[in-house]
Amino acid sequence: MTLEYRLYLLGAVNIAAFLVFVWDKIQAKRGKRRTSEWRLLLFTMVGGELGAVCAMALARHKVSKRSFLWKFYPSFLVGAGANYAVLTI
């Protein structure tokens, strides 16, 4: 797998994570069915941590929910490790 392909893959995962977080915020405002926290954290752990952080900052989503943040921080570190592994292997 070439570096270029791996960068495209990480970009796609981060875009997907961003969209899932923003979609959850939209659904929350509408009072509709939400994306589970487990799924949000999964997108973060598979390498979408930058997309997740950008969505949280821009949409102000999940930033004041301490119980989520306590789970998010370790997920962020796992995602950063996944990004490092994909880019260096």
ZAMIDO-23914 format. One record per residue (C-alpha): residue number from 0; residue in three letters; y, x, z. Coordinates in nm, 3 decimals, padded with zeros to 5 digits. Example, Ala and Ser with C-alpha at 12.3 -4.5 7.8 and 13.67 -1.06 7.14 Angstrom:
BEGIN
 resi resn       Y       X       Z
    0  ALA -00.450  01.230  00.780
    1  SER -00.106  01.367  00.714
END
This chain:
BEGIN
 resi resn       Y       X       Z
    0  MET  00.000  00.000  00.000
    1  THR  00.330  00.151 -00.106
    2  LEU  00.633  00.176  00.119
    3  GLU  00.825 -00.058 -00.111
    4  TYR  00.556 -00.326 -00.076
    5  ARG  00.554 -00.285  00.303
    6  LEU  00.932 -00.326  00.316
    7  TYR  00.908 -00.646  00.110
    8  LEU  00.638 -00.772  00.346
    9  LEU  00.850 -00.704  00.655
   10  GLY  01.151 -00.864  00.488
   11  ALA  00.948 -01.177  00.411
   12  VAL  00.818 -01.198  00.770
   13  ASN  01.172 -01.163  00.908
   14  ILE  01.309 -01.428  00.672
   15  ALA  01.024 -01.660  00.772
   16  ALA  01.093 -01.599  01.142
   17  PHE  01.463 -01.670  01.089
   18  LEU  01.388 -01.994  00.908
   19  VAL  01.138 -02.112  01.170
   20  PHE  01.384 -02.050  01.455
   21  VAL  01.669 -02.225  01.269
   22  TRP  01.441 -02.516  01.175
   23  ASP  01.346 -02.556  01.541
   24  LYS  01.714 -02.568  01.634
   25  ILE  01.781 -02.833  01.369
   26  GLN  01.487 -03.039  01.493
   27  ALA  01.608 -03.004  01.852
   28  LYS  01.951 -03.142  01.758
   29  ARG  01.787 -03.434  01.577
   30  GLY  01.554 -03.509  01.866
   31  LYS  01.252 -03.466  01.635
   32  ARG  00.921 -03.286  01.669
   33  ARG  00.981 -02.918  01.752
   34  THR  00.810 -02.592  01.671
   35  SER  00.603 -02.472  01.966
   36  GLU  00.722 -02.173  02.164
   37  TRP  00.387 -02.013  02.094
   38  ARG  00.456 -02.027  01.719
   39  LEU  00.809 -01.890  01.762
   40  LEU  00.672 -01.600  01.966
   41  LEU  00.394 -01.540  01.713
   42  PHE  00.649 -01.497  01.434
   43  THR  00.830 -01.250  01.657
   44  MET  00.513 -01.054  01.737
   45  VAL  00.396 -01.014  01.377
   46  GLY  00.710 -00.821  01.285
   47  GLY  00.977 -01.089  01.256
   48  GLU  01.177 -00.980  01.556
   49  LEU  01.496 -00.905  01.364
   50  GLY  01.491 -01.245  01.196
   51  ALA  01.425 -01.409  01.533
   52  VAL  01.713 -01.227  01.703
   53  CYS  01.952 -01.310  01.418
   54  ALA  01.855 -01.678  01.429
   55  MET  01.888 -01.689  01.807
   56  ALA  02.235 -01.534  01.786
   57  LEU  02.366 -01.734  01.491
   58  ALA  02.221 -02.072  01.591
   59  ARG  02.256 -02.011  01.967
   60  HIS  01.894 -02.116  01.997
   61  LYS  01.679 -02.045  02.304
   62  VAL  01.936 -01.799  02.441
   63  SER  01.986 -01.977  02.772
   64  LYS  01.624 -02.072  02.836
   65  ARG  01.508 -01.801  03.076
   66  SER  01.141 -01.896  03.064
   67  PHE  01.142 -01.841  02.688
   68  LEU  01.337 -01.515  02.711
   69  TRP  01.085 -01.372  02.960
   70  LYS  00.818 -01.426  02.695
   71  PHE  01.043 -01.324  02.406
   72  TYR  01.124 -00.972  02.528
   73  PRO  00.761 -00.851  02.534
   74  SER  00.705 -01.027  02.200
   75  PHE  01.003 -00.839  02.059
   76  LEU  00.850 -00.508  02.166
   77  VAL  00.515 -00.601  02.010
   78  GLY  00.697 -00.694  01.688
   79  ALA  00.886 -00.366  01.687
   80  GLY  00.554 -00.186  01.730
   81  ALA  00.407 -00.388  01.442
   82  ASN  00.701 -00.291  01.221
   83  TYR  00.659  00.074  01.316
   84  ALA  00.286  00.060  01.245
   85  VAL  00.334 -00.106  00.906
   86  LEU  00.599  00.142  00.799
   87  THR  00.423  00.459  00.915
   88  ILE  00.058  00.394  00.831
END
